[in-house]
Amino acid sequence: MDLAKQAQIVESIHDTLSDFVGQKLRVRANMGRKIVESEGVLMQVHPKLFIMEVKRKRGVAACQSYQYVDILTGMVELSQNGEALFGPFIEEIEAEDELVP
């Protein structure tokens, strides 16, 4: 996938998340050797990243930031009420690349 297409997808992710500021979301983040799942409130969206206030052990809240590119690559998944906010982008990209001669 070319950089222009990646930038367009990242911008659409940003625009979509802007509508969810202040709402509770579930985050599933692949941190390499382990997958971290947490629930929190989307606090802010910025041009390159978004910030969530997530619940940690013993009810302690912490701010966690994620990049939009992590959603693009599938390293971070967001859902609300059991429904994913974004589908897989990589499969879509690979299918497009196969159609290009």
C-alpha beads as a LAMMPS data file, in Angstrom:
LAMMPS data file: protein, C-alpha beads

101 atoms
100 bonds

1 atom types
1 bond types

-500.0 500.0 xlo xhi
-500.0 500.0 ylo yhi
-500.0 500.0 zlo zhi

Masses

1 110.0

Atoms # bond

1 1 1 0.000 0.000 0.000
2 1 1 1.331 3.410 -0.895
3 1 1 1.863 6.191 1.618
4 1 1 -1.000 8.303 0.297
5 1 1 -3.453 5.440 0.923
6 1 1 -2.022 4.889 4.423
7 1 1 -2.371 8.592 5.218
8 1 1 -5.959 8.564 3.987
9 1 1 -6.826 5.578 6.195
10 1 1 -5.127 7.134 9.241
11 1 1 -7.096 10.342 8.676
12 1 1 -10.361 8.389 8.463
13 1 1 -9.494 6.577 11.730
14 1 1 -8.854 9.961 13.372
15 1 1 -12.149 11.358 12.076
16 1 1 -14.093 8.314 13.275
17 1 1 -12.541 8.419 16.742
18 1 1 -13.335 12.131 17.064
19 1 1 -16.991 11.120 17.279
20 1 1 -16.264 8.813 20.243
21 1 1 -14.515 11.315 22.551
22 1 1 -15.937 10.952 26.060
23 1 1 -17.338 7.491 25.415
24 1 1 -16.343 4.191 26.989
25 1 1 -14.365 1.861 24.703
26 1 1 -12.644 -1.489 25.066
27 1 1 -9.003 -1.668 23.965
28 1 1 -7.131 -4.810 22.963
29 1 1 -3.450 -4.039 22.387
30 1 1 -0.824 -6.476 21.167
31 1 1 2.268 -5.564 23.177
32 1 1 4.594 -8.125 21.648
33 1 1 4.677 -11.082 23.995
34 1 1 1.381 -10.300 25.668
35 1 1 -2.003 -8.901 24.785
36 1 1 -3.365 -6.242 27.109
37 1 1 -7.111 -5.743 27.318
38 1 1 -8.632 -2.840 29.178
39 1 1 -11.672 -0.630 29.234
40 1 1 -11.630 3.127 29.428
41 1 1 -12.850 6.460 28.167
42 1 1 -11.498 8.087 25.031
43 1 1 -10.245 11.403 26.374
44 1 1 -8.531 13.167 23.467
45 1 1 -7.682 12.774 19.799
46 1 1 -4.614 14.397 18.313
47 1 1 -3.221 14.415 14.752
48 1 1 -1.013 11.333 15.307
49 1 1 -2.385 9.646 18.443
50 1 1 -5.309 9.328 20.811
51 1 1 -5.417 9.200 24.595
52 1 1 -7.588 6.953 26.740
53 1 1 -8.102 6.885 30.469
54 1 1 -8.102 3.175 31.306
55 1 1 -8.845 1.282 34.481
56 1 1 -5.907 -0.589 35.970
57 1 1 -5.760 -3.084 38.813
58 1 1 -7.401 -2.044 42.059
59 1 1 -9.483 0.606 40.294
60 1 1 -6.575 2.948 39.584
61 1 1 -7.034 5.020 36.424
62 1 1 -4.126 5.723 34.067
63 1 1 -3.765 7.564 30.777
64 1 1 -2.606 5.477 27.840
65 1 1 -1.828 6.753 24.361
66 1 1 -2.049 4.829 21.113
67 1 1 -1.181 5.740 17.545
68 1 1 -3.680 5.535 14.696
69 1 1 -1.160 3.491 12.736
70 1 1 -1.490 0.796 15.449
71 1 1 -5.155 0.458 14.468
72 1 1 -4.174 0.386 10.792
73 1 1 -1.743 -2.500 11.390
74 1 1 -4.090 -4.373 13.737
75 1 1 -1.854 -4.029 16.796
76 1 1 -4.654 -2.158 18.596
77 1 1 -8.332 -3.037 18.338
78 1 1 -11.145 -0.880 19.669
79 1 1 -14.698 -1.955 20.365
80 1 1 -17.819 -0.591 21.975
81 1 1 -20.593 -2.793 23.366
82 1 1 -18.938 -5.848 21.807
83 1 1 -18.811 -4.381 18.299
84 1 1 -15.487 -3.558 16.652
85 1 1 -15.098 0.066 15.602
86 1 1 -12.751 -0.841 12.743
87 1 1 -12.378 -3.906 10.573
88 1 1 -9.033 -5.301 9.457
89 1 1 -7.301 -2.902 7.092
90 1 1 -4.395 -5.182 6.123
91 1 1 -6.569 -7.861 4.471
92 1 1 -8.331 -5.137 2.509
93 1 1 -4.989 -3.747 1.365
94 1 1 -3.608 -7.143 0.318
95 1 1 -6.728 -7.832 -1.751
96 1 1 -6.348 -4.464 -3.511
97 1 1 -2.666 -5.148 -4.231
98 1 1 -3.548 -8.475 -5.886
99 1 1 -5.867 -6.688 -8.307
100 1 1 -3.175 -4.255 -9.447
101 1 1 -1.216 -5.642 -12.445

Bonds

1 1 1 2
2 1 2 3
3 1 3 4
4 1 4 5
5 1 5 6
6 1 6 7
7 1 7 8
8 1 8 9
9 1 9 10
10 1 10 11
11 1 11 12
12 1 12 13
13 1 13 14
14 1 14 15
15 1 15 16
16 1 16 17
17 1 17 18
18 1 18 19
19 1 19 20
20 1 20 21
21 1 21 22
22 1 22 23
23 1 23 24
24 1 24 25
25 1 25 26
26 1 26 27
27 1 27 28
28 1 28 29
29 1 29 30
30 1 30 31
31 1 31 32
32 1 32 33
33 1 33 34
34 1 34 35
35 1 35 36
36 1 36 37
37 1 37 38
38 1 38 39
39 1 39 40
40 1 40 41
41 1 41 42
42 1 42 43
43 1 43 44
44 1 44 45
45 1 45 46
46 1 46 47
47 1 47 48
48 1 48 49
49 1 49 50
50 1 50 51
51 1 51 52
52 1 52 53
53 1 53 54
54 1 54 55
55 1 55 56
56 1 56 57
57 1 57 58
58 1 58 59
59 1 59 60
60 1 60 61
61 1 61 62
62 1 62 63
63 1 63 64
64 1 64 65
65 1 65 66
66 1 66 67
67 1 67 68
68 1 68 69
69 1 69 70
70 1 70 71
71 1 71 72
72 1 72 73
73 1 73 74
74 1 74 75
75 1 75 76
76 1 76 77
77 1 77 78
78 1 78 79
79 1 79 80
80 1 80 81
81 1 81 82
82 1 82 83
83 1 83 84
84 1 84 85
85 1 85 86
86 1 86 87
87 1 87 88
88 1 88 89
89 1 89 90
90 1 90 91
91 1 91 92
92 1 92 93
93 1 93 94
94 1 94 95
95 1 95 96
96 1 96 97
97 1 97 98
98 1 98 99
99 1 99 100
100 1 100 101
